[in-house]
Amino acid sequence: MKHTIQKLPEEIFSLLLHKLPAISLKEFMEVIAANDEFFLHQFIIRFAESSSLAGNEKYAVLIRSLLQASKVNSNFNVETALNQLTEKAARMIEAKDFLDAFYIASAFINESKWGKLRGEKNFFSFNKSVQTAFKLLASIMKSEAGYDLKEKIFQLLIDEVPQFSFHFTHAVKEHWLNAILESTTDEEQFSAVIKMLAAVKEIIIERTGESLDQQDEEQLLIAKWSVLEKMNRVNEAHRLVQSNVRFKFFRLKLTKQYLNDNKITNAKELINEGKQLEEHSGRLSVSSEWDQLLLEIAEKENDKKVIRNLALQLFFSSDFEFKYYFLLKQQYESSKWKQQIDRVIQFIRKDPSFYNKGIHATARIYTMEEEWEKLLLLLQKNTNLDFVEEHSHKLSDKYPHELLVVYRKAIRRFAEKYMGNEAYTKITEAIYKMLSIKDGKEVVQPMLAELKVDYKGRKAFVDALRKVVL
């Protein structure tokens, strides 16, 4: 009696799929979709773009199904799917398919009008896509797209969006307002934007039942100022700045204007008030922009003491931006600068982020100041292989023996922590750098033997070591 080999379910499925009439498949899928919401949205996601739906409708349907699919199935990666759609729109713009890119962008924006997603897990991903949608519209407006499409985009931005802009987060509002500014080109449009900005304030208050928060108000005022600047209505723009110095953007603008006009006393008053406002608002740290302006004033006044204090302070608050280090150095005679180096290093070592950022700044200072012994000591105390390799070439001629010892320790530490072909390649490359240093072979040879014994259980590692040519 012969045994028949049973077909796998996948084979049976494929066979039936090719045999069954289309009407039966459609009826079956309708039943499944009625009882399985995730299947329903997967089907729409798969076939919406190839449907006969109009462009403005099919992308709206597609986006809704992407969002719904993530609600009914937590494993569905909605962020990737949304990103793929906005990336597709960007490629369309590159290919000059402006209309479909507009449909995708406007579908995202129109979907945001319902404000349904606030507080849901996919809210952040969707908001990122809406921000990108506004960038896409701005990109179309700067392209060679036709006048009718550009007019349609402009009307969407200033006629339709304001009615539901109260749903937007501050980040989305910023991208919307930027898109408007990018899209506005003539006097008539500028005037329309000014009127729209005034109306938005009333819309937000009416729809939310609350007064504008400070960030909303500042965003709208900045947009208005930008429009006035573009229209070259200089006096109006200046009055707007003067009457809104409670907001940081305008306080900075007026301060810089005072500096340009050499009104130093007025500038200092605004800066000090700005710092006090931020301190009283409970900010964890006051913006360094005020200190940068005070430094600019100190340079104008050639006040060395103030320059020294501010340059040192800004060097640390800027995560070791070296333009401040160089400025600090200029304030000392060369004979007195040496002792200041140690002072700067002491401050760096106290920083909580020393081993992430400060150590690299310290190494750079030792290199610039040619403090080679101190650089060697830094490497001896911090035998991270990447760090050693970054700075070893500066010391190979001066301290070959000491550097080989550092390399040996760094390689052993690295081998203890990391495995895999990429790690083994990194180790062998470091070994060849050791061989390029004077007397390197004498240190490498016994080290190779030790590593082969210590890691005999890592066959790939031992094979990589055996290939090193001494």
Secondary structure, DSSP 8 states (H G I E B T S, - for coil): --------HHHHHHHHHHHS-HHHHHHHHHHHHHH-HHHHHHHHHHHGGGSSS-HHHHHHHHHHHHHHHHHH-TTS-HHHHHHHHHHHHHHHHHTT-HHHHHHHHHHHHHHGGG-TTTTSTTHHHHHHHHHHHHHHHHHHHTTT--HHHHHHHHHIIIIIGGGGGGGS-HHHHHHHHHHHHHH--SHHHHHHHHHHHHHHHHHHHHHHSS---HHHHHHHHHHHHHHHHHTT-HHHHHHHHHTTTTSHHHHHHHHHHHHHTT-HHHHHHHHHHHHHHHHHTT-SS--HHHHHHHHHHHHHHT-HHHHHHHHHHHHHHTTS-HHHHHHHHHTS-HHHHHHHHHHHHHHHHHSTTIIIIIHHHHHHHHHHTT-HHHHHHHHHH---HHHHHHHGGGTTTT-HHHHHHHHHHHHHHHHHH--SHHHHHHHHHHHHHHHTSTTHHHHHHHHHHHHHHHTTT-HHHHHHHHT---
